[in-house]
Amino acid sequence: MADTHKKILFKYYSDFLGETVSETMWAEIINLEKGFFRLDNIPFFGASIATADLFYAEYDENEKNYIYLETIEHSGNSIVQILILEKDFDKEVIREKLKVINCLSESLNDTFMAVEIARDIDYLIVKNILKEYEAQEIIEFAEPYISEKHRADLLKN
């Protein structure tokens, strides 16, 4: 993976944590000389970027790492965060329900996960699933990065 990918440092304000965070994520090298990469991770804490977005990063001597600077091209994918509120609730139930409709997720721990909604998924379907669990007070969810395509999905209702 080291030949085709690099870990990139992202620094941003996280609404979820209420503070500035540093998060490293894997990215596919598109053109190392020009600093072009494609995100190959699901952001946990609310970066304004989604999986498969093309972005620009520069190597920083102080950090000894490439640092994200700007998104060049959006993939149309979106990211949502889910916080499990109900004690002893098995988050895998929600992960499996989302996986059935082709939404991948990564768990940080037993109570927090980030979900990738691919461009070709109707976000209204995803949001209805999340609202169902939220109405039962099993979860809370946040939408740190919703693509233009997925915003349009919501307007169809």
C-alpha positions in Angstrom: 0.0 0.0 0.0 2.9 2.3 0.7 3.8 2.4 -3.0 0.3 3.5 -4.1 -0.9 5.3 -1.0 0.2 7.9 1.6 -1.1 8.8 5.0 -2.2 12.5 4.8 -2.6 14.7 7.8 -5.9 16.7 8.0 -6.3 19.5 10.5 -9.8 20.9 10.9 -12.4 22.0 13.4 -14.7 19.2 14.5 -18.2 20.1 15.4 -18.6 16.6 17.0 -15.6 17.2 19.4 -15.9 20.9 19.6 -12.2 21.4 18.9 -9.6 21.5 16.3 -8.4 17.9 15.5 -5.7 16.2 13.5 -6.7 13.1 11.7 -4.5 11.0 9.4 -6.2 9.2 6.5 -5.0 7.1 3.7 -5.1 8.5 0.2 -4.2 7.1 -3.2 -1.3 8.9 -4.8 -2.5 10.4 -8.1 0.5 12.6 -8.8 3.1 12.9 -6.0 5.1 15.7 -7.7 2.0 17.9 -8.0 0.6 16.8 -4.6 -2.6 15.3 -6.0 -4.3 12.5 -4.0 -7.6 10.7 -3.8 -9.1 10.1 -0.4 -9.3 6.3 0.4 -10.6 6.6 4.0 -13.9 7.5 5.7 -13.2 10.7 7.8 -14.3 10.3 11.4 -14.5 13.7 12.9 -16.0 16.0 10.2 -13.5 17.0 7.6 -15.0 18.8 4.7 -14.1 16.0 2.3 -15.5 12.6 1.4 -14.1 9.3 0.2 -12.8 9.4 -3.4 -12.5 13.2 -3.5 -9.5 14.5 -5.3 -7.4 16.9 -3.2 -4.1 18.8 -3.0 -1.6 18.3 -0.2 1.9 19.6 0.4 4.7 18.0 2.4 5.3 19.9 5.7 8.8 19.7 7.2 7.6 20.5 10.7 4.9 17.8 10.6 7.1 15.3 8.6 4.0 14.5 6.7 1.8 15.6 3.8 -0.9 18.0 4.9 -4.3 18.5 3.2 -4.7 21.9 1.7 -7.8 21.9 -0.5 -10.3 19.7 -2.3 -9.9 19.9 -6.1 -12.7 17.7 -7.3 -15.7 16.3 -5.3 -16.7 12.7 -5.9 -20.3 13.2 -5.0 -20.0 11.0 -2.0 -21.1 12.1 1.5 -20.2 11.3 5.1 -22.4 11.0 8.1 -21.5 10.4 11.7 -23.5 8.1 14.0 -23.4 8.2 17.8 -25.0 5.2 19.6 -27.0 6.5 22.6 -28.7 3.3 23.8 -26.5 1.3 26.2 -25.7 -2.2 25.0 -27.2 -1.6 21.5 -25.2 -3.6 18.9 -24.1 -1.0 16.4 -23.6 -3.8 13.9 -27.4 -3.9 13.4 -27.2 -0.4 11.9 -24.0 -1.1 10.0 -25.5 -4.2 8.4 -28.7 -2.3 7.5 -26.6 0.4 5.8 -24.3 -2.2 4.1 -27.3 -3.8 2.4 -27.9 -0.5 0.6 -24.1 -0.2 -0.2 -23.1 2.3 2.5 -19.8 1.4 4.0 -18.8 2.4 7.5 -15.9 2.5 9.9 -16.2 2.3 13.7 -14.1 4.3 16.0 -15.4 2.5 19.0 -18.5 0.8 20.3 -20.6 4.0 20.2 -19.2 6.1 17.2 -19.0 5.4 13.5 -18.6 7.3 10.3 -20.6 6.2 7.2 -19.8 6.8 3.5 -22.8 7.4 1.2 -21.7 6.7 -2.4 -22.9 9.2 -5.0 -25.2 6.6 -6.7 -27.1 6.0 -3.4 -30.4 7.9 -2.8 -29.6 9.8 0.4 -33.3 10.1 1.3 -33.3 6.3 1.9 -30.3 6.6 4.2 -31.6 9.5 6.0 -35.0 7.8 6.6 -33.2 4.8 8.2 -31.2 7.1 10.4 -34.3 9.1 11.4 -36.0 5.9 12.4 -33.3 5.0 14.9 -33.1 8.6 16.0 -36.8 8.7 16.7 -36.3 5.6 19.0 -33.5 7.5 20.8 -31.1 4.8 19.8 -28.8 7.1 17.9 -28.0 10.7 17.1 -26.5 11.5 13.7 -24.7 14.4 12.1 -24.1 15.3 8.5 -20.6 16.9 8.4 -20.3 16.5 4.6 -23.3 16.1 2.3 -22.6 16.4 -1.4 -24.6 18.5 -3.8 -26.0 15.3 -5.3 -27.3 14.1 -2.0 -28.7 17.5 -1.1 -30.7 17.2 -4.3 -31.9 13.8 -3.3 -33.5 15.4 -0.2 -35.3 18.0 -2.3 -37.2 15.2 -4.2 -39.3 14.5 -1.2 
